[in-house]
Amino acid sequence: MSTAKESLYSTIEQLTDEEARRALKLIHGIRKRSHVSPTLRRLANDPAFRMPAKGRKGFRRVEPAVVKGIPASRLLAEDRR
């Protein structure tokens, strides 16, 4: 057994029942953590959104449309300033 586990084991033996319950709850929380953000987990259940495939590098590049006049995005940015 590693030194860290031995130390943890001896510390656990000295805990009260309430402290042990709190420690167990913390340990379960650590083991359940995922690398997927809560937002992505929530959106995964929404049929309007699709989760990106693993290993996907990102969105494809899109060229802006060429139009006459000032682009709306620039007008909006200037208006906000």
C-alpha positions in Angstrom: 0.0 0.0 0.0 1.3 3.5 -0.8 2.2 6.0 1.8 -0.7 8.3 0.9 -3.2 5.5 1.2 -1.7 4.3 4.5 -1.9 7.9 5.8 -5.5 8.2 4.6 -6.5 4.9 6.1 -5.1 5.9 9.6 -6.8 9.3 9.4 -10.2 7.7 8.4 -10.0 5.4 11.5 -10.0 8.5 13.7 -13.0 10.2 12.1 -16.4 10.4 13.7 -19.3 9.0 11.8 -20.5 12.4 10.6 -17.0 13.3 9.4 -16.7 10.0 7.6 -20.0 10.6 5.8 -18.8 14.0 4.7 -15.5 12.6 3.5 -17.3 9.8 1.6 -19.6 12.4 0.0 -16.5 14.3 -1.1 -14.8 11.2 -2.5 -17.9 10.3 -4.5 -17.9 13.8 -5.9 -14.3 13.5 -7.0 -14.9 10.2 -8.7 -18.0 11.4 -10.6 -16.4 14.5 -12.0 -16.2 14.5 -15.8 -14.1 16.4 -18.3 -17.4 17.4 -20.0 -18.7 20.8 -18.9 -22.1 21.1 -17.3 -23.3 23.2 -20.2 -22.4 20.5 -22.7 -24.1 17.9 -20.5 -27.3 19.9 -20.4 -27.3 20.7 -24.1 -26.6 17.0 -25.0 -30.2 16.2 -23.9 -31.6 19.0 -26.1 -32.5 17.8 -29.6 -31.8 21.2 -31.1 -28.1 20.8 -30.3 -25.6 18.1 -31.4 -22.5 17.2 -29.5 -19.3 17.5 -31.5 -17.6 14.2 -32.3 -14.5 13.4 -30.3 -11.4 14.6 -32.1 -13.2 17.2 -34.0 -11.0 20.1 -34.7 -13.6 22.8 -34.9 -15.8 24.7 -37.3 -15.0 25.1 -41.0 -14.0 28.6 -42.1 -16.7 30.6 -43.7 -16.1 33.7 -45.8 -18.3 36.7 -45.1 -20.8 37.7 -47.8 -19.8 40.7 -49.9 -22.4 43.4 -49.7 -22.8 47.1 -50.5 -22.5 49.5 -47.6 -21.3 49.0 -44.0 -21.7 45.5 -42.6 -24.4 45.2 -39.9 -21.9 43.8 -37.4 -19.7 46.9 -37.7 -22.7 49.2 -37.3 -23.8 47.3 -34.2 -20.3 47.5 -32.7 -20.1 51.3 -33.4 -23.6 51.8 -32.0 -22.6 50.0 -28.8 -19.5 52.2 -28.3 
